[in-house]
Amino acid sequence: MDPLLIFPEPAPPELAQALDLGGWSWKSIGDPDAAIAEEPDGGWTGAIVVADVDPEGALAMCRRLRRGELPLEPLLLLVTANQLEDLKLREDLYDDFCVLPIRPVELSARLRHLFWKTGRGTRPDLVEYGPLALNVETYQAAIDGQPLDLTYMEYELLKFLASHPGRVFTRETLLSRVWGYDYYGGARTVDVHIRRLRSKLGEEHAGLIHTVRSVGYRFGQSRWGV
């Protein structure tokens, strides 16, 4: 995936973290000339322009991206709440806006919508369920935009469960599907990993993984909502 253009340089730390958690490829640029000089062979996927510190400089960057040598879309503008009043006069300079502070889940949702709307770019391969997002390309996971520190097998187990919401799996099935048919560990291996996952998801989200008595485990709601 070709990178997103991010203005300014360096990118605000919270934006960089949100993009990394979402698995987005990006590069920060300090001015329009650098955007042209450093344009990837496949072109920029899109742009995110942050306008809180230097609004006039940000809008000037938008103008160059829209009307200059790089007629770039989609373009997402990040603004503060007190800048909203002026946005209606600048709609030709951006495709959508997002209000700071950054919420990683909302940022990714807006980017995906823009890519769908404009038919440009690609999105990372994600497994998502409510507040949970797993990037299958980078092996990163986040809940409510906060990174989860998972081991490889914890990640694989959570990814498998989240990929089949509402389905109940026995411990034996989970062992064979996640650990592999040649794994000789007992069913307690699954219980230990489930317990660790619930702990790392936190008290608020531990209930995403349900215990089905005498059967096994289910992720998320069943089709009957229980």
C-alpha positions, 0 to 999 in steps of 0.5 A: 500500500502506497503511503498516506501523506501527513502534514506537518513534519514531524507528525503529531505523536498521537496521529503517528500512533493512531496510524501505526495501530491501524496499520496505515503506511504513511510519511510526514511532509513539511511543505508542498515542494517536499510532497512533490519531491518525495511522491512515491512511484505509485503516488500518495494514497491520500493525505491527512493535514493537521490544522490545529497549530498552523491553520493558515499553513495547513490550508495553504498545503491543502490548496497546493495538494488540490490545485497544484502539481498533485491534485490529491484525494482523498484529503482528511483535515484534522481541526479543533472544535473552535475551527469548525465555524470556518470549515463551511467556507473551505469545503473545496480544499478537503473531502472530510474533517475529523475533530481533535483530539484523535480517536483512532477508531474514528480516524480509521473509519473516516479513512476507510469511508473516504477510500470507498467514496473516492474509489482510491487507495486500499485499507489494511486487512483488519479484523474488527468487532466493536471496539476491537481491531486486529491488523493481520498484516502487522500482528497488532491489536487494539481495543478502543484505540489502545494497543494490546500487548499480546503474545503470538498465540494470544493474538492468533487465538483472539484473531480466530475467535473475532473472525467468527463472532457468535460461534461456539468452539470447543477447546479441542476445536480451538486447539486444532484450529489455532495451535494446529493438529500436531499440537499435543497440549491439553485443553487447559492450554486454551483456558490459560490463554482465554484467561490471559486474553480477558485480563488484557482486554480489561474489565470493560471488554473481558465479556467479549469472550463468553464461556459456554458451560460444558462446551467451550467459548464464544466471541461476541454476541450469538445470533439470539443476542445472548 
